[in-house]
């Protein structure tokens, strides 16, 4: 089974060397590497042109979806592995993905693990990056860590070039709708860098939610978030009784339970770190929820203008 590894880049000079090094360090090397540059001006393109074993395609102005489609069209093999240039691939990443496809799956969904370098980054990653034991049937993989058969990709219609963010989730929906078999490969790990600041994290999740709204994805999930926060605000507007405040606090902690548990598992096992996470993580959950609500409203506005019908249901 021959495999082409593809990625897109744009101004990724701080990270692209580590990414390419991890490609070259695979225990099962890719048969081909195709990277599409969307118009870098920071030295990324010069580095890639000089890199051994990398085919570079220039597609100035391409968003991620178009860049990936261009890379896949340029690739020569029927199995495609996809990651991002700000990731570092575990040495056995491809070796772990391929058996899932060889066993008959159409899509091998690898894991992605945060490369956190600070307390704040660890807590921010805990808000959104699941532990492997949380993965359940129906899980939708990030395309930081995935491989699929070209035939399944083509039946699903490829990445949506009209969507600037959330293109991988949209394709996941289309893959499921077309009957593709998606299987989890927990040993295939791509290490991913969380955003380093609160401002960058806010912008990240705002844009994710904006993409959801533009593409019509997860409306029930977003409606539930709006409803929960509206109900809490309404209760607080009517009373400040200690019992009510306690119930709301318990509800907020329950909402944050899984992120807190993840943070505790990833931080040093000390009372100080865990105590700090118990305060920090729920606050970050609220910040991320607020970003998603703002982003979703922005996306709904953009969708009304564009007239996009949204993702068909499986």
Buried (B, 14 or more C-beta within 10 A) or exposed (E): EEBBBBBBBBBBBEBBBBBBEBBBBBEBBBBBBBBBBBBBEEEBBEBBEEBEEBBBBBBEEBBBBBBBBBBBEBBEBEBBBBBBBBBBBBEBBBBBBBBBBEEEBBBBBBBBBBBBEEBBBBBBBBBBBBBEEEBEEEEBBBBBBBBBBBEBBEBBEBBBBBBBBBBBBBBBBBBBBBEBBBBBBEBBBBBBBBBBEBEEBBBBBBBBBBBBBBBBBBBEEBEEBBEBBEEBEEBEEEEEEEEEEEEBEEBBBEBBEBBBBBBBEBBEEEEEBBEBBBEBBBEBBBBBBBBBBBBBBBBBEBBEEEEBEBBEEE
